[in-house]
Amino acid sequence: MHSRLKIGIISYRSNPHCGGQGVYVRNLSRALTDLGHNVEVIAGPPDPLLVGNSRLTLLQTLDLYNPDDLFRTPKLHELQDPVNLIEWLGVSSMGYPEPLTFGMRAKRYLKDKLKGFDIIHDNQCLAYGILSLSKQIPVTATIHHPMTVDRRIAVKSTKSIYKKFKHLRWYSFIGMQKYVARRLPKLITVSDFSKQDISKEFSIPENRFVTIPNGINTELFHPMDHIKREPSRLIVTNSADTPLKGLFYLLHAIKGISAKRAVKLIVIGSPKKNGGIEKLVKNLELQNIVQFTGRIDDQRFIEEYARATLAIVPSLYEGFGLPVGEAMACRIPVICTNGGALPEVAGDAAKIVPQADAVALKNAIVSLLDNPQECERMAQAGYDRVMKNYTWQMTAIKTAQVYKDIIHSYR
């Protein structure tokens, strides 16, 4: 078999700035083309802003989750397409139909084009349409982490019966994802922790998975020694209102610290208008201490890292934990929780605290702010760890090998 592969990567929603899935597609496609492979990314909005030589095909969707025009009402002519109609009805009944309908769109697009590919690689869409392609061509999928965990945490985070129902309805696509994942012969995941979790949650034997860690974009995330660190300046790259990301506990920790000493928390991104996080900042009277950056470009992003004393990753669960790797690549000491795969990524280069524990976060932050030598040791250890274990080139080499094994078995 020739070693130059023709690869189709399917990604239904690929924000290139946040969320592991968009970052994954953008960097993996580039690293695979750098190795000489031929890559076409078939994606839904927003534009994943690919770099390198991969081709991008953006499929037309209703794009009902576009923050600039959220849940817009489609025009009548749009609803003449049955896939659009299914998507609109799903959204109107509080569901999240995008994985299902994107699978239909991808199948429709690829119908006459499969001869141009050696393998199709699905990025956690896990839709019926993609499964049906596997009867004609080798198909694999990356599962970053099981969405059943997001669903459980979301349902637990509210006392309202209506909101519990809303969460259950939103996550109703999980049944399809389990069905599809069980029928694909080989799956890729990004950490051993994720492998064990998906295996348990989706009832798939562990030997059907290959663990290939994510890479860190070390061209973008790197030390900027000419920028001066500001004392007691903390950074968190997660502004999400989702309970899974643990910002709730970090804000309570910051409140505790600010009673005794000056501290500043920079949050990359914007909170939801009138969402839980925005309200919590007001209730805790942290408006002068917590600063949201809004949408920023890459240059400003790494400058924010360079100015920070510590990076905090308070997530309750991560299937990999890119923010830990990105901070370590910038040579910033990291405090993270033991949520999901975070300890696996951090190794002995970060301070690890129990998840969902504001007091433990507070104590860890204070102890490191008071110990610059330990901060320096951690910063170097983290940087060395990323350079040794987490580059995208390494990820691409391992992924291409898995493709070849799958194609060989398929034949």
N, C-alpha and C positions, 0 to 999 in steps of 0.2 A: 504493500500500500504506500502510495506517495506520502511524503511527510507534510506537504503543504495542504492544509485542510480548508474546506469551504464551510464556514460556520454561520448559522443563523441564530442570533440571540433575541429572544422574545422578552419584552419587558413592558408590562401594561401601564405602569405609572412610575416615572423615573425622574424624580426631582434631583438634579445634579448637585444641589447645595445641601440638602439635608435628607436624612433617611438613608440607611445603609444601602437600600436597593439601587437607587439612582447612582450613588457613588460607585457601587460595585460594577454596574454595567459600563459606566463611563471609563473606568480604569482598566477593567479586564479586557474590554474590546480593544483599547489602545495597546495594552501589553501583548495581546495575541497578534495584532497586526505587526507590532515591532519584531515579533519572532518569525514573521513572514507568512502568517496565515491570512486567509481572505475572510473578512467578517462583515456581515450585514446585521445591523441592529434594527429590529422591527418593534417600534415603541408607540405608546400612547402619550398624550400630553402630560406634563410640560416637556418641552424639548430637552433631551438629556445633555445637550451641548457637548457632543462627542469631540474628542481631540485625537490626533493621529489620523490613520488612513482608513478607518472603518467607514462603511457606507451607512447612512441613516435613512430608514423609511418610516415617516411619521404617519400612522394610520389615522384617518378621520374618525373622531368619536364625538359624542355630544358634549364632552368635557364639562360635565355638570358640577365637578368639584373644583373648578377654577376659582381661586379665592377672589378674583376681581369681578366674578359674575356668578356667585354661588347659587346652585339650584335654579338656574334660569329656566324659563318656560320655553321648550323647543317650538320652532315654527311648525305649522301643519305639514309642510312638504317634507320636513326632516323625519316626521313620524311615519312616512310612507315606507321607510326602510324598516323591515321587521326587527332587525337587531336594535335599532334606535328605539323602537317602541318598547321592546323588552327592557331596555336600560331605563327608559323614562318611567315605566310602570314599577320597576324595582325600586327606583329612588323615591317615587311618590308614595310607596308603601313602607318607607323607612329602612329599606334594605341597602346593601352595597353590591349592586350587580356588576360592577366594572370587571372583576376577574372573569366572570362567566361570559359577558358580552365581548370582552377583548379577545378571549379564546376563539369566539365565533369569527371575529374580524380577522384574526391572524390566520385562521384556517381558510377563510375566503380568499385572503390575499395570496396565500402560499399554494393554493390548489394546483395551479399550472406551473409552479416554479420549483417544485421539490427536487427536480433533476439537477438544479444548480447548487445543491447543498450536500455535504457529507453527513451533517448532523445538525439537529435543532436543539438549542440549549434554552430552556425556559427559566426565567428568573421569578420564581415563586408565584406565578399566575395560577398554575395547576388547574387548568380549565378543561372541560370535556372536549372542546375543540382541539386542544393541543394533544390530548390523549389519542384522539382519533388519527392524528398525523402519525403517531407511533406505529400504526399498521403499515405505513409506506416508507418510513425513514427512521433511522436511529434518533431517539429523543432522550434527553436527560433533563433534570431540573435541579436548580439550587434552591434549597429551603433554608432560609436564614435562621428562623426559629419558628416554633409552632404557634400559630395565631390563637390556639386554644388558651394559651397563657394570657394574652392580651384580653381575651373575652372574660376569663375568670376574674382578672384584676378589675376590669371595668365594671362588671356586675357587682363585685364586692364593694366598690368604691361609693355606692349610693344606697340610701335606705328606701328611696322612692320605688314603688312597684312598677310605675309607668316607665321610669328610667331604666330599671332592670330589663323590662320587656324590650325597650328601645335598643339596648345594647345587644340582647340576644338576637333580635331581628337583624340588626346591622351585621352581626357576625355569622349570619345564616349561610354564607358562602363556604364556611369551613367544612361542611358535609361533603361538598363537591371536591374540595382540596384533598381531604382524606382519601376519598374514592380514587382520585386520579393518582395520587402519590403511591398508593399501594400497588398500582398496576404498572408503574415504570420500573424497569429492571435494575437501574442503577441511579442513585441520587447523590448529589453533592451537598455537603453542609460545611459551615465555616468554623466550627469548633467541636471538640469531643463532647463538651457539655451539651451543645445543641443536638448532636447525634443521639445521645442518650435520651434527651427529652423528646425529640420528634419520634424516635423509635417507640417510646412509651405512649405518648399522646396519640399517635397515628396508628399504633399497632403494626409497625413495620420492623422486621428483624434488623438488628444493627449491622449485620454483614452486607446489607444492601446499600450502605452509605460509604462514601469516601469523604474524609475530613480534609479540606484544603483551606487553610486560614486565609482571610482577606489580606490584601496588601495595604500598605499605607503609602500615599502619594508623597514620597520623600523629596520630589522636586518642589512640591508646594510647601509641605510641612517640614521646615528645617530651622535650626537655631539662627537667631538674628542677634549676634553678640553686640552689635553697635547700638542696639536699643536698650535703654536703661530700664531695669525692673523697678516697678513702683512698690514700695512696702505695703503689705496687707491688702494687696489688690488680688482678688480671686476671679477666676473665669469659669463659667459653665457654658457648654455649647448647646444647651438644650432649653428652649423657651416653651416647649410643648405643654399644653394643658392636660395631656394624657397622664393619668395616675401612674402608669408604668414607668415614667421617666423620673419620678422621685423629687421633682423640684419643690414640692410641698414641704418635704423634710429639710431640704437645704435652706429654704427661707426661714423656717423656724430656728435652725441652727444659727443663721446669720443674726437673727433677732437676739438670741442669747449672747452672742459674741459682742454685738454692738453696744450692749449695756455696759461692758467693761473696757472696750478699746475701740479705736477707729478702725473701720474695715470697709472695703468697697467690693461689691459683687457685680461683675460685668456678665450679662446674659446675652449670648449671641442669638439674634432673632427678635421676634415680637410676640407678645402673648396674645391670645384671642381677645378681641374687644369684649369687655364685660365678662370675660371668662373667669374661672376659678383662681387662676394665678394672679391676674390683675387685681381682683378683689382682695386676695390674701396680702399682697404687697401693701394695699391701703390699710387693711385691718391691723397689720403688724407695724404700721407707720414706718415703712422702709423706703418710702419714695426717694429720700435723699441718699440712700445707701445702695439701692439696687438700680442699675442702669441697663435698659434693653437697647441693643444696638440697632434693631431693625435689620433689614436686608443689607448685607455688606459684601464688597468684592473680596476676592482671595487675598489681595495684598493687605487690606485692612485686617482681615481675619488673622493672618500670621503676625501682624504687628500687635494685635490684641493679645495673642499668646505671649509674645516677647515681653510685653509690659507687665504680665501677671506674675505674681509670686507663686501661686499654686493653681492647678486646674482640678476641678471637682467633677466627678461623674457619679451622681446620686441615684442612678437608675435602680429600679426594683428588679429589673430583668433585662439582660441583653443576650442575644444569640451569639454576638461576637464582641462588639464594643469599640467601634472605630474611634470615638472621642478619646479613649485611653491611649490608643496607638498614636493618634495625631498629636496629642499633647507630649507624649514621650519623644516623638520625632522632633519636636520643637525644643527639646531639652528642658521641659517644665516638670517639676515634681507633681505627682498625681496622687489624689486621694479618691478611691472608688469604693463602691459597696461590694459585697460578695454576691450580688445579684447575677444569676445566670453564668455566662462565660467570662465575666470580667476578671476574676482571679486568674483564669487560664491565660488571658492576654497579658495581664499586668505582671504575673510571676512575682519575683521578690523585689521588683523595681517600684512598687507603689505601696502606699499605706492603705490597707483594706479594712473596712468597717462593716458591721452588720447592716443589711438593707433595712429601710423604713425605720431608722433610728436617728432622730435629730440630735440627741445628746451625744451619741458616739461620733457623729459628724462634727459637732461643735468641738469636742475634746481633741479630735484628730487635727482639726484646722489650727486650734490654739497651740497645740504641742509643736506643730511644724513651723508656725510663724515665729515661735520662740527658739527654733533650732536651725539656723542657717546652714550649719555643717551637714546636718542630715538631709536638708533640702538639696544641697549640692551633690551629695552621694547618690540620692535617688534620681536626680536629673540625669547624671551621667549613666547610671545603670539602665534607666529607661531608654535613653538614646541608643546605647549599645544593643539592647534587646531588640529594638525595632530593626536596626541595621542587619542584625544576624537572622531574624526570623520572619520579618513581615514586609517584604518588598513585593510590588505587583509583578515584577518579572518572575519571581519564584512562584507566585500564584498561577501565572499564565502557563509556565512550563508544566506544573503539576496538572493543571486543568486540561491542557492539550493531550497529555498522556492518558488521562481518563477518557477523553473523547475517542482516542485510538483504540483503547480496550473495548469500549462500548460498540464501536463500529465493527471491530473484529468479531465480537460475540454475536452481533446482529446478523452478520453474514453467515 
